[in-house]
Amino acid sequence: MQASVGRTSAQRYSIATFCPGASSESEMDGIFASLVQLHAGALVVSPNAFFASRRDQTVALTTRHAVPAIYTGREFPAAAA
């Protein structure tokens, strides 16, 4: 439901969205490659068990690819410290 609310809000302001799903570590690399290729302006990390369990990988990939990110909790930025 959160993704659909986000997409609806983005459409209202003419913001393009890319909502990939991931279920493995290798898919995470592909998602970030796509974000770079699409020249994404930012990443919003939804609160789910997959991203929470791969917090360090998510933070490392956003840092490596210089993608600004919005996280659902302070644990993510704290992982980068």
C-alpha angles and dihedrals in degrees: 000000000000092000092052091050089050092049091048091051092046091051090052089059096037093249116152115231134203114193110182124176124219132194102167140041092248091055088056090061089052093050092054092046087054092049090054092045091050091048089235113198094212147347125234110201111209121217106260137131095250096058092038091055090049098042095132092050092048092050092045092051094048089050095045093048094038092233113159108233140198113207131193095232142020092250090083098057089039088059089061093056 
